[in-house]
Amino acid sequence: MNQISKIWSKIDPFSLRVRLTVGVAGVSALGLGSLAIWTSWKMQQILINDHKLNVEQIAERLPRDVQLYSEIMPPSTGLQKAINNLTTTNTYLWIKSSDHQIIAQSPNWNQLSQTTSTKLMSLTEMSVKPQVAKVNQRYFVLCSSALPIQDQTLGKLFVVQDVTSEQTIFLVIVRYLGIGSILAIITISVAIAFYIKRSLQPLRQLSQMTQVISLADLGQAQIYLDNAPSEVKELAKTFNMMLSRLSQSWEQERQFVSNVSHELRTPLTIVHGYLQSVLRRQKNLTPAQQEALETAALEAERTIRLLQHLLDLARADSGHLHLRMEPCVLNDLVAEVVNMAEKYSDRTIKIESTTKSIEVRTDYNRLKQVLLNLIDNAVKYSEADTPVIVKLNQQGEEAIIEVCDQGCGIPLQEQSRIFERFYRIDEARDRSTGGYGLGLSIVKTFVEGMGGTVTVRSRTTTYHQTSRLNKGSVFTITLPACSLLE
């Protein structure tokens, strides 16, 4: 039962495969059902309708025979002779008077059981048109009509014919026909499901191929389907054309960003240098002028950092981000970064590491930039009275650096997107802290370029009565370790 539930839960009712299977199976069921109904109707005509016609003819002929016999013999004798002449092995006739007394009957009633014959004779009403009825586990065609003799109604004529064997055969045929139709529908549905699954295989291959295409191989990505139908091949050709256009568009955008960033960085650096030079000679400046120049210098510096980030990302996208991979001791690098961060942030930053030195092969300056970015984020988004902790350890062949804060945390639904470019959780908060949504993208780009990974683990701030529980965030960098130095 559990296995069936698992299989059923994997079925998508809105998929093309299910819709085609249900549609074709429905048409097949309608066709086979119509065929079964028509066959049943024809079988009934063949097996039963002849008996109905025979009974109807007897009911029409008996009054004429009685009229003829009554002219040459007593009426009662003529009536019985007419009944005897029309009686066959499976045909039974009787006549009832207006007070429901039996006037005459067929001589073959002893062929039926006492219960059946009594129940038949107790009937007072029958349809003028022959109908099939079940009496005591037997089937009869029944018909009744008035019996006029010499302009007088002698009584009511009842004619029945035993069709038990024919009706039994008919019911058996209908039963087997129904079972056969159901089995045929199931077989056809299963065969159709497998055929449709096989027919849709090229579409699944197309979906799988497109899923693995990334920006890195957008220009070289091509979709080939050898044994696919013509329509799917045409779709693959359209995909290839679209990928080519996307590659060209992405390359133009990347080149534009790179060119603009490069062209703007130099004049902005000059402007920032002049602003710093003027600020150093602040004796001739009024407080308002000094504040305006400091704001301009700060914005120029932020813009230069943004342009540098854009240049780094553009180089990474084009494969021209050069990393100087050299052996270095992580303990020394982390200590240097923490000292720098403490000077500029006036915050308590603690180091928790093993007593042994950990060596990795990395780009020293790029890794410093990564750690400074992460520590800067931790400082910005946590309270001033809480420490930032940098943990360093080695597990097997991996060196692990963790930057931990006790800030407000990152919502779970946002954690999968924080490494995207220009993505910011809180627009107002990031503007106030000077963020552009590129810092974590730079971190991810540099770390992955050095053969490592970066992940985040975080819980958002919650409240319990009057106590605030700051869970904070933990950014984890994993790099391949070279060796463990004593």
N, C-alpha and C positions, 0 to 999 in steps of 0.2 A: 504493500500500500504506500509506504514511504517512497519507494522507487518510482511509482507511478506519479506521486505528487511532485517529485523532483523533476521528472520529465515534463509534466504538464506546466510547471512553473517556468520552464525554459522556452515554452512556445509563445511566440509573439503573435497575438491575434490580428495585429495590424500589418504583419509582414506580407510581402508579395507572394511568398510560397504558400502561406496559409490561405490567403484570399483566392489564389488560383486553384488550390486543392479543394477548398469548400465550394467554389463556383462550379468546377468541372464535376465534382462528386454530386452536387445538387442537380445539375443537368442530367447526369447519368441516372440518379435516383428517380427523377421525374420521367425520363424516358422508359426505364425498366418498369417503374410503377404503372405507367400508362399501358405498356405492353402486357403486364400481368393482369390488369383490369380487363383489357380487351380480350385476352385469352380466356379469362374466367367467364366473361359474358358469352363468348362463342361456345365454350364447353357447356354452359347451361342450356344454350339453344339446342346443342346437339343431343344432350342427355335428357333434358326435362321438357323442353318446349313441345316435342312430339307427343309426349304424354298429355300435356295440357290441351293440345289440339284434339287428341283422341277423345278425351273426356268431354270437351265442348261439343264435339260431333255427336256423341252418344246422347248428351242432354238435348240436342236439337232433333235427333232421329226418333227417340223413344215415343214422343207424343204422336208422331205420324204412324208408327208401327201399331201402337195401341188402337188408333182410329181405324186402321185397316182390319185388324183382328176382331174388333168389336162388331164389325158388320157381318162376320160369318160365324161367330161363336159368342158365348156369354161374355160380358165385359170383364168379369173377374178372371175368367180363363184366358182371354185375349191379353189382359194386362200381364199375367204371369208369363205367358208364352213370349211376349215381346221382351220382357226382362231377361228370360232365359237365353233368348237369341243373342242379346247384346252382352251377356256376361262372359268374361274371359277369366283366365287364371288369376290375374292380379286386379281385375275390375269388379267393383261391388256396387250394387244399386239397391235402393229401397225407396219406398213411397210412404209418406206420412199424411194422414188426414189432417183436417183443420184443428182437431182436438189432440194432435200429436200421437195418434195411434198408427202402428205399422199396418199398412194395407197389403203390401207385397214387398218381397225382397229376393235378392239373388240366392241361388241354392248353394253357393260356395262359401258361406260365412264360417263354416267349420274349419276353413284353412287358417283363420285368424284365431288368436287367443281369445278367451272369454272376456278378458278385461279390455282388450283392444276393440273387439266388436261391440261390446256394451257402450264403451265411450263414444264410438263413432255414431251409433244409433241414437245416442242421447243428444247429439247435436241438433239444434233446431234452426240455426241460421248458418248459411254458407254464402260466399260471394258468388255472384252470377258468373264472373270471370274466374277461370280456374286458378287456384292458388296452392302453393306448397305449404303444408302444415305438418308439424311433428306431433304424433300421438303415440304415447307409450313407447318411446325409443324407436319408432318407425316413422317413415316419411310417406305422406300421401298427397296426391293432387286432388283437391276437393272442388266441387262445383254443385250448385243447386239451381232449380228453376221450377216454375209452376207447371202442373200437368193438366192441360185443358182437354176434356173429352165431351164432344157434342155440345159445344158452347157452354160447358160447365167445367169448373175446376175440380178435378177429382181429388187432388191433393198436391203435395210438394215432392218433387223428385230430387233425390240426392244421389250423386255419382262420385265415387272415389276410386282412385287407382293407386295401388301400392308401387311406389318408386324408391323404396328403401335402398336397393342395391345401386341404382343410378345416382341417387343423391349422395350415398356414401362415397361412391367413386368420385363424384364431383367435389365433395368436401376434401377428400384426400388429395386430389389434384390441386385444388386451391391452396391447401396447406403446404404442399411441396413446392408449389409455384412461388408462394410467399417466402418460404425459407430459401429457395434458390435465388430469388431476386435479392434478398438481403445479403446472402453470401456473395453474389455477383457484385453488388454495390460496394461491399467492404473490400473485395479483391480489387475492383477497379480503383477505389479510392487509394488503397495502399500503393498500387502500381503507379497511379497518377502522382502520388506524393513523391515517390522515388524518382520518377521521370522529371518532375518539376525541380526537385532538388538537384538533380544532375544538370538540368538545363540552366539553372541559376548559378552553377558553380563559377562560370566566368565572371559574373557580377561580384561574387564574393572575392575572387582573386583580384579583381579591379579594386575593390574596397581595401583589401589587405595591402596592395601595392601603394595605394595613395596614403595609407596611414603611416608608412615608414618614411615618407618623403619629408625632409626638413629643409630649413633655409640653407644649410651647408651644401646640400646636393641638389638644390632646386634647378640649377642650370643644366646638370647632367642627367636629371631624372627623366626616364622614358618608360612608358608602359607598353608591354608587348603581350598579346594574347594570341597564341597560334591557332588553337582549335575552337575559338569562340564563334558564335553566330555573327553574321554580317553587321547586325545592329549594334552588338557589343563592341565589335572592332571599330565601328564608326564612333562609338562613345569614347573608346580608348584614344582614338586619333584626336578627338575634340579635347580630351584631357591633356594630351601632349601639347597641343597648341596653346591651351590655357596656361600650362606650366611654363612654356616658353615665354609667354607674355608676362607672367608673374615674375619670372627670373629677370627679364629686361627691366621691368618696372622697379623691382627691388634693387637691382644694380644701379639704376639711375638715382634712386632715392639715397642709397648708401653713398654714392659718389657725390651727390649734392651735399649731404650732411658733412662728409669729410672735407669737401672744398670750402664750404661756408665756415666750418669750425676752424680750419687751418688759416683762412684769410682773416677771420675776426680775432683770433687769439693774439696775433702780433700787435695790432693797434691797441687792443684792450690792455695788453701787458704794458705798453708804453704809457697809456693813460693812467694805469694804476701806479706806475713808477713816478709819474709827475705828481699825482695826488699825494703819494707818500712823501715826496720831496717837499711839497708845500706844507704838509702837516708837520714836518720836522722843523720848519721855520714858522711856528705858530705864534710867535710873539706879536706879529703884526695883524693877527686875525681876531675878529670879534668872536664871542662864544657861538653866535648863530652861524657864522661862516665856518668855524671849526666843526660844528655838528654836521653841517651840510657836506663838508669835504669828507668827514669820517664816514658818513652814510654812502657817499658816492664811491669811496675807496672800498668799502665793504661789499657793495653791490658789484663793483668791477671784479673784485676777487672771486665772488661767488660765480659770476658769469665765466670767468677764466676757468674755474674748476669744472663748470658745466661743459664748456667747450673741450676741455681735456678729456672728460669722460666720453663725450661724443666721438672724439677722435679715437680713443682706445676701443670703443665698441665697433666703430667703422673698420678699424684695422683687424679686429677679431673676426668680423663678418667676412672680410675679404681674404682672411688667412694670412695677413701680414703683421699680426701681433707677435713681435719677437720677444721671447722670454730667455733671459740669461740663466740657465739652469746650472747651479753650482751647489756643492755640498755646503751645508751650514748647520750650526747647532741651534735647534729651536729654542732652547732655554735662554741663550743669549739674546736672540732676536725678540722673544716675548718680553724679556726684562727691559730691553731698550725701548720697545713700543710703549710699555706701561709707564716708564719714566717720562717719555715725551707726553703721553696723554695726561698724566698727573699735573705736569707743569702748565699745560694749556687749559685744563678743565677745572682745576682746584677741587677735584673729587677724589675720594678714597678708592683706589683700584688695587685689588689684592691679587696675588699670584698663588695658585695652588698647583704644585708640580711634584713630580718624583725627584728623588735625590740624584738619579742618574741622568746623564746628558742624552738627549735624543737628537740624532742627526737625520736630516732629510736632504733631498736634492731638489732645490727650488730656486726661484728668482727672488733674491733677498729683498730688493726694493719693492717689488710687486706684492710680496707677502706682507711687508710692513704696511703698505697702503691698504691691503685687505683688513688687517687687524685694526688699524686706526679707524677705518670706516665702521667696523662692527662696534668698537669701543665708543666711538663718537655717537652712534645710534643708541647704545645702552645708556650713555650719559644723558642724552637729550630726552629720552622717554622713560626716565625713572626719577624718583624723588631725590633731592639734593642730599638728604641725610642717609641715603641707602648706599651701600658699597656696590661696585662693579667687580665681579670676580672672573679672572681668567684662569682656566684650568688647563693643565698640560700633562698628558700621560701617553703611554704607548701600550697598545694591545696587539700582541703578535707582530705582524709586519706593517702595522698602521700606526702613524702618529696622530693623536687627536688633540685638537685645541677647542676649548669651549669658552665662549664669552657669555656670562650669565648676568642678568640684571633682575631687579625686583620691581620692575615697572608695571604699567597697566596691562601688559600682555597684548597678544594679537588674536583676534577672533579666529576660530577654527576655519570658518568658511573663507577667510582671507589668506591663510597661511600658504595655500598652494599658488598664490598669485604675487606674493610680495617680491619675488625675484624677477618679475616682468618689468620691462622698461617703462618708465614714466608712471608706473602704478603706485598710487598712494592711498593708504587706508583712510586717512582723515585729511582732506584738502586744506582745511583751515589750520590744522595743527602743523602740517608740513611747511606751509608758507611761513608760519611763525618761527619755525626752527631752521629754515633755510634749505629744506630738502626739495629736490626736483624729481625724486623717484628713480634715480639712476644709480645710487650708491650700492644697493644690493645687487643690481644687475652687473655692475663692475666686479663686485666680490665673486659672484657666481662665474663670470667669464674668466677671471684670473685664476681662481681655484681649479676650475675644470681644465684650463690650459696647462696648469702644473700637474695634471694627472690626479687631482683630488676631487672631493665632493663637499658640498656645503648643505646643511639641513637646518631646520628650525623646529623647536619644540616649545610650545607656549600655552599658557592659560590666561584668560582674561581676568581682570579684577572683579571680585565678588564681594558682597556684603553679607555679614551675618550679625543681625541685631545692630550693635554699635561698633563691632570690630571690623576693620578692613583687612582683607586677606589678599596681599599682593603676591601672585604666583610668578609673574614676570615671564621672560623669554630666555631661551638658551639657543645660541647659534653654534653649531658644531662643524668644525672643519676637519676633514680626514685626509691625510696625505700619506703616500707610501714612505715608510721609514727605510733609511739606508742601513744603519747598524746601531747598536747600543754601546756607547762608550763608557768605560769604567771611570 
